[in-house]
Amino acid sequence: MFRPIVRKDTKLFTMCNVGPRFFHVPAVAPPSRPPGGRFGQRNKFGSAAPKRYLCRMYLKRLGLLNFKNIAEEELTLCPGINCLVGDNGAGKTNVVDAVYYLSMCKSSLQTTDGQSIRHGADFFLLEGQYQSDAGKSEQVVCSFSRKGGKVVKRNGKEYERLADHVGLIPAVIVSPADSA
Protein backbone atom coordinates (compact mmCIF):
# COMPACT_ATOMS: atom_id res chain seq x y z
CA MET A 1 0.00 0.00 0.00
CA PHE A 2 1.37 3.42 -0.92
CA ARG A 3 0.68 6.71 0.79
CA PRO A 4 1.46 9.76 -1.33
CA ILE A 5 3.01 12.80 0.29
CA VAL A 6 2.08 15.64 -2.03
CA ARG A 7 2.90 19.32 -1.97
CA LYS A 8 0.36 21.18 -4.04
CA ASP A 9 2.85 23.78 -5.34
CA THR A 10 5.12 21.27 -7.08
CA LYS A 11 4.96 18.53 -9.70
CA LEU A 12 7.27 16.28 -7.67
CA PHE A 13 6.05 14.06 -4.87
CA THR A 14 7.10 10.92 -3.05
CA MET A 15 5.22 7.72 -2.42
CA CYS A 16 6.04 5.82 0.74
CA ASN A 17 5.55 2.16 1.37
CA VAL A 18 3.96 1.96 4.79
CA GLY A 19 4.59 -1.78 5.16
CA PRO A 20 7.70 -3.50 6.50
CA ARG A 21 11.17 -2.37 5.46
CA PHE A 22 12.26 -3.98 2.23
CA PHE A 23 15.63 -2.42 1.52
CA HIS A 24 18.28 -0.64 3.53
CA VAL A 25 21.94 -0.06 2.91
CA PRO A 26 23.48 -0.84 6.28
CA ALA A 27 25.95 1.81 7.41
CA VAL A 28 28.69 -0.44 8.72
CA ALA A 29 32.43 -0.26 8.54
CA PRO A 30 34.17 -2.86 6.36
CA PRO A 31 34.98 -6.06 8.28
CA SER A 32 38.70 -5.68 7.56
CA ARG A 33 38.81 -2.40 9.51
CA PRO A 34 37.30 -1.92 12.98
CA PRO A 35 34.95 1.06 13.37
CA GLY A 36 36.73 4.29 14.25
CA GLY A 37 40.12 3.10 13.04
CA ARG A 38 42.47 0.53 14.48
CA PHE A 39 41.93 0.51 18.26
CA GLY A 40 41.23 4.27 18.30
CA GLN A 41 44.45 5.22 16.52
CA ARG A 42 44.65 8.24 14.27
CA ASN A 43 44.69 8.01 10.49
CA LYS A 44 47.65 8.97 8.29
CA PHE A 45 46.55 12.62 8.33
CA GLY A 46 46.71 12.84 12.12
CA SER A 47 43.00 13.09 12.80
CA ALA A 48 40.77 10.50 14.40
CA ALA A 49 38.81 8.35 11.98
CA PRO A 50 35.16 9.42 11.56
CA LYS A 51 32.57 7.66 13.68
CA ARG A 52 30.92 4.80 11.79
CA TYR A 53 27.42 3.64 12.56
CA LEU A 54 26.77 -0.01 13.25
CA CYS A 55 23.00 0.29 12.86
CA ARG A 56 20.86 1.16 9.87
CA MET A 57 19.96 4.76 9.11
CA TYR A 58 17.36 6.23 6.85
CA LEU A 59 16.77 9.71 5.48
CA LYS A 60 13.78 11.12 7.32
CA ARG A 61 13.60 14.60 5.78
CA LEU A 62 15.33 16.30 2.87
CA GLY A 63 15.39 20.04 2.29
CA LEU A 64 16.66 21.63 -0.92
CA LEU A 65 17.15 25.33 -1.68
CA ASN A 66 18.42 26.61 -5.06
CA PHE A 67 19.73 23.14 -6.00
CA LYS A 68 19.80 22.65 -9.78
CA ASN A 69 16.23 23.18 -11.08
CA ILE A 70 14.62 23.09 -7.61
CA ALA A 71 13.99 26.52 -6.09
CA GLU A 72 12.79 25.28 -2.69
CA GLU A 73 11.51 21.87 -1.66
CA GLU A 74 11.10 19.87 1.51
CA LEU A 75 10.43 16.14 1.26
CA THR A 76 9.42 13.92 4.15
CA LEU A 77 10.53 10.34 3.57
CA CYS A 78 9.64 7.17 5.41
CA PRO A 79 11.59 4.03 6.31
CA GLY A 80 11.34 1.47 3.56
CA ILE A 81 10.95 2.18 -0.13
CA ASN A 82 10.32 5.73 -1.34
CA CYS A 83 9.37 6.32 -4.97
CA LEU A 84 9.91 9.63 -6.74
CA VAL A 85 7.25 10.24 -9.36
CA GLY A 86 7.03 13.18 -11.74
CA ASP A 87 7.18 14.43 -15.31
CA ASN A 88 10.41 14.76 -17.27
CA GLY A 89 12.41 17.67 -15.88
CA ALA A 90 10.51 17.72 -12.57
CA GLY A 91 13.73 17.12 -10.59
CA LYS A 92 13.63 13.42 -9.66
CA THR A 93 17.29 12.84 -10.54
CA ASN A 94 18.24 16.07 -8.79
CA VAL A 95 16.63 14.83 -5.55
CA VAL A 96 18.60 11.58 -5.78
CA ASP A 97 21.75 13.60 -6.51
CA ALA A 98 21.08 15.75 -3.43
CA VAL A 99 20.95 12.63 -1.24
CA TYR A 100 24.28 11.51 -2.73
CA TYR A 101 25.69 15.02 -2.23
CA LEU A 102 24.85 14.90 1.50
CA SER A 103 26.74 11.60 1.80
CA MET A 104 29.76 12.22 -0.41
CA CYS A 105 30.07 16.04 -0.46
CA LYS A 106 29.92 16.04 -4.26
CA SER A 107 27.54 15.37 -7.10
CA SER A 108 27.11 11.89 -8.52
CA LEU A 109 27.00 13.46 -11.98
CA GLN A 110 29.92 14.98 -13.83
CA THR A 111 29.16 18.55 -12.73
CA THR A 112 31.03 21.11 -10.70
CA ASP A 113 29.62 22.61 -7.52
CA GLY A 114 28.95 25.88 -9.33
CA GLN A 115 26.83 24.07 -11.92
CA SER A 116 24.61 22.70 -9.13
CA ILE A 117 23.46 26.21 -8.19
CA ARG A 118 20.06 27.11 -9.61
CA HIS A 119 20.15 29.63 -12.46
CA GLY A 120 20.03 33.17 -11.09
CA ALA A 121 20.99 32.21 -7.52
CA ASP A 122 24.32 32.66 -5.70
CA PHE A 123 24.23 29.56 -3.48
CA PHE A 124 22.53 26.24 -2.78
CA LEU A 125 21.68 24.56 0.50
CA LEU A 126 20.91 20.90 1.20
CA GLU A 127 19.69 19.65 4.56
CA GLY A 128 19.13 16.04 5.55
CA GLN A 129 17.65 14.69 8.76
CA TYR A 130 18.65 11.04 9.33
CA GLN A 131 17.20 8.60 11.86
CA SER A 132 18.85 5.36 12.99
CA ASP A 133 17.10 2.19 14.12
CA ALA A 134 18.56 2.87 17.56
CA GLY A 135 16.69 6.21 17.68
CA LYS A 136 19.71 8.44 17.14
CA SER A 137 19.06 11.50 14.99
CA GLU A 138 21.67 13.16 12.77
CA GLN A 139 21.41 16.39 10.80
CA VAL A 140 23.69 17.02 7.82
CA VAL A 141 23.75 20.41 6.09
CA CYS A 142 25.74 21.10 2.95
CA SER A 143 25.92 24.49 1.30
CA PHE A 144 27.90 25.99 -1.54
CA SER A 145 28.29 29.65 -2.37
CA ARG A 146 30.12 31.10 -5.35
CA LYS A 147 31.99 33.44 -3.00
CA GLY A 148 32.26 31.36 0.17
CA GLY A 149 32.84 27.84 -1.17
CA LYS A 150 31.53 24.58 0.23
CA VAL A 151 30.57 24.06 3.87
CA VAL A 152 29.41 20.75 5.39
CA LYS A 153 28.04 20.57 8.94
CA ARG A 154 26.91 17.60 11.01
CA ASN A 155 24.68 18.37 13.98
CA GLY A 156 25.62 22.05 13.70
CA LYS A 157 29.39 21.47 13.77
CA GLU A 158 31.38 22.37 10.67
CA TYR A 159 33.92 19.89 9.37
CA GLU A 160 37.51 21.07 9.08
CA ARG A 161 38.07 18.59 6.24
CA LEU A 162 35.33 17.25 3.96
CA ALA A 163 37.08 13.87 3.89
CA ASP A 164 36.09 13.38 7.54
CA HIS A 165 32.44 13.23 6.45
CA VAL A 166 32.76 11.04 3.36
CA GLY A 167 31.69 7.48 4.18
CA LEU A 168 29.87 8.38 7.39
CA ILE A 169 26.51 7.87 5.68
CA PRO A 170 27.09 5.50 2.75
CA ALA A 171 25.14 5.99 -0.47
CA VAL A 172 25.20 4.00 -3.72
CA ILE A 173 23.61 5.12 -6.97
CA VAL A 174 22.84 2.61 -9.70
CA SER A 175 22.14 4.24 -13.05
CA PRO A 176 21.58 3.04 -16.62
CA ALA A 177 25.01 4.41 -17.48
CA ASP A 178 26.53 1.71 -15.23
CA SER A 179 25.44 -1.07 -17.59
CA ALA A 180 27.21 0.38 -20.61
Backbone torsions as a table, in degrees:
resi	resn	phi	psi	omega
1	MET	NA	134.6	-178.8
2	PHE	-112.5	141.8	177.6
3	ARG	-118.7	111.3	-179.3
4	PRO	-75.5	141.1	172.3
5	ILE	-112.6	108.3	-169.7
6	VAL	-120.2	132.8	168.0
7	ARG	-101.7	129.7	-172.6
8	LYS	-71.3	-19.5	-176.7
9	ASP	-92.8	13.3	-178.5
10	THR	-140.8	161.4	177.8
11	LYS	-95.5	-1.4	-175.6
12	LEU	-108.3	130.8	175.5
13	PHE	-146.2	164.8	-179.9
14	THR	-111.1	154.6	173.9
15	MET	-122.8	126.6	-176.6
16	CYS	-106.6	138.0	171.8
17	ASN	-84.2	121.3	-176.6
18	VAL	-92.8	5.3	179.0
19	GLY	-84.8	-158.7	-179.4
20	PRO	-67.8	163.6	180.0
21	ARG	-72.6	129.2	-179.5
22	PHE	-101.9	-33.2	-171.7
23	PHE	-147.5	129.4	172.4
24	HIS	-143.4	144.9	170.9
25	VAL	-96.0	108.3	-177.5
26	PRO	-65.9	135.6	179.8
27	ALA	-92.1	81.2	-179.2
28	VAL	-123.2	153.2	176.2
29	ALA	-75.6	151.7	178.3
30	PRO	-59.5	146.1	-176.6
31	PRO	-63.3	-23.4	-178.7
32	SER	-75.4	-13.7	-177.7
33	ARG	-131.0	121.9	179.5
34	PRO	-63.5	151.3	178.1
35	PRO	-59.0	138.4	177.3
36	GLY	78.8	15.4	179.5
37	GLY	92.6	-178.6	-177.3
38	ARG	-80.7	103.5	176.9
39	PHE	53.3	38.5	176.3
40	GLY	78.7	9.1	179.7
41	GLN	-71.6	166.2	178.8
42	ARG	-89.6	154.4	179.8
43	ASN	-78.4	-176.2	-174.7
44	LYS	-68.0	-12.9	178.8
45	PHE	-94.1	-2.6	176.7
46	GLY	93.3	-2.7	178.9
47	SER	-105.9	158.1	179.3
48	ALA	-68.0	146.6	178.7
49	ALA	-65.2	145.9	-179.4
50	PRO	-64.5	150.7	179.9
51	LYS	-67.2	131.6	178.0
52	ARG	-106.5	143.6	179.8
53	TYR	-92.8	138.5	179.0
54	LEU	-103.1	6.6	175.6
55	CYS	-124.1	164.4	-177.0
56	ARG	-73.7	147.9	176.4
57	MET	-128.7	150.4	173.1
58	TYR	-134.2	154.8	179.3
59	LEU	-81.0	116.3	-175.7
60	LYS	-88.2	-40.7	-176.8
61	ARG	-146.0	141.0	179.3
62	LEU	-130.8	124.8	176.9
63	GLY	-115.6	134.9	180.0
64	LEU	-128.5	136.9	176.9
65	LEU	-138.2	120.1	178.9
66	ASN	57.8	34.1	-179.8
67	PHE	-100.4	112.1	-179.7
68	LYS	55.0	-118.0	-177.8
69	ASN	-94.1	7.7	-177.0
70	ILE	-102.3	114.9	-179.7
71	ALA	-70.7	-54.3	177.9
72	GLU	-156.8	130.4	-178.8
73	GLU	-153.3	144.0	173.1
74	GLU	-133.1	120.3	-178.4
75	LEU	-112.8	133.0	173.9
76	THR	-102.9	120.6	-177.0
77	LEU	-107.4	164.0	-179.4
78	CYS	-124.5	160.3	175.4
79	PRO	-64.5	144.4	-177.6
80	GLY	107.8	-147.7	-176.3
81	ILE	-94.5	130.8	175.0
82	ASN	-117.9	130.7	180.0
83	CYS	-110.6	132.9	174.6
84	LEU	-98.3	124.7	-176.9
85	VAL	-126.3	135.3	177.9
86	GLY	176.8	168.1	178.4
87	ASP	-68.7	168.2	173.8
88	ASN	-59.0	135.2	179.5
89	GLY	80.1	6.7	-179.2
90	ALA	-75.3	-22.8	177.8
91	GLY	113.9	17.5	-178.9
92	LYS	-61.6	-48.5	179.8
93	THR	-65.3	-33.8	179.5
94	ASN	-68.3	-32.5	175.6
95	VAL	-67.4	-44.3	177.7
96	VAL	-62.5	-40.2	178.8
97	ASP	-65.4	-34.2	177.8
98	ALA	-65.8	-39.1	176.9
99	VAL	-63.0	-43.9	177.8
100	TYR	-63.1	-40.5	-179.0
101	TYR	-60.9	-40.5	179.0
102	LEU	-66.3	-26.2	179.9
103	SER	-87.5	-41.3	-171.1
104	MET	-110.5	-2.4	179.5
105	CYS	63.7	22.8	176.0
106	LYS	-159.3	165.1	-179.6
107	SER	-76.1	150.3	175.0
108	SER	-80.3	-15.2	178.8
109	LEU	-94.4	167.5	-178.6
110	GLN	-83.6	63.8	178.9
111	THR	-128.0	154.7	175.3
112	THR	-84.7	167.9	178.7
113	ASP	-62.0	-38.5	179.4
114	GLY	-63.6	-30.7	178.8
115	GLN	-76.3	-13.2	178.2
116	SER	-85.1	-9.0	178.1
117	ILE	-79.0	134.5	179.5
118	ARG	-60.3	143.9	-178.9
119	HIS	-57.8	127.3	179.3
120	GLY	92.5	-6.9	-179.9
121	ALA	-103.3	165.4	-179.7
122	ASP	-107.2	-7.1	-175.8
123	PHE	-156.5	166.9	165.4
124	PHE	-134.6	157.7	-178.8
125	LEU	-139.8	130.2	176.1
126	LEU	-121.0	136.6	178.8
127	GLU	-135.3	128.2	178.5
128	GLY	-124.7	133.3	175.7
129	GLN	-109.7	116.6	-177.1
130	TYR	-106.5	149.7	178.2
131	GLN	-131.9	132.9	178.3
132	SER	-96.8	163.4	176.0
133	ASP	-62.2	-27.2	-180.0
134	ALA	-80.0	-2.5	178.4
135	GLY	94.0	-0.3	179.7
136	LYS	-76.7	137.7	-179.3
137	SER	-111.1	137.3	178.2
138	GLU	-128.8	139.4	174.5
139	GLN	-118.6	128.6	177.4
140	VAL	-120.8	127.7	178.7
141	VAL	-123.7	130.2	177.5
142	CYS	-128.0	130.0	178.6
143	SER	-135.3	152.7	176.1
144	PHE	-139.1	132.1	177.4
145	SER	-125.1	143.3	179.5
146	ARG	-60.1	-33.2	-178.1
147	LYS	-93.3	-35.0	-173.2
148	GLY	-97.7	-14.1	-179.2
149	GLY	84.1	-163.2	-174.9
150	LYS	-96.1	137.2	177.1
151	VAL	-132.5	130.2	176.2
152	VAL	-123.1	129.5	179.6
153	LYS	-125.7	142.9	173.5
154	ARG	-122.7	121.3	-176.9
155	ASN	52.9	40.1	176.3
156	GLY	83.9	-6.1	-178.4
157	LYS	-104.2	125.6	-178.2
158	GLU	-77.6	138.1	176.6
159	TYR	-76.2	140.2	172.9
160	GLU	-74.3	-40.1	178.8
161	ARG	-126.1	134.0	179.7
162	LEU	-64.4	-28.6	-179.3
163	ALA	-62.7	-22.9	177.5
164	ASP	-69.2	-21.8	-179.7
165	HIS	-91.8	-32.4	-175.7
166	VAL	-60.5	127.4	-179.9
167	GLY	94.3	-11.1	178.8
168	LEU	-65.0	-43.7	177.7
169	ILE	-122.1	94.6	-175.1
170	PRO	-65.1	144.2	176.5
171	ALA	-142.3	141.1	178.1
172	VAL	-130.4	131.5	176.0
173	ILE	-112.5	129.8	174.5
174	VAL	-111.3	122.3	-177.8
175	SER	-127.3	162.8	177.4
176	PRO	-58.5	-26.7	179.3
177	ALA	-66.7	-20.8	179.8
178	ASP	-69.6	-24.9	-177.0
179	SER	-84.9	-11.8	-178.6
180	ALA	-81.2	NA	NA
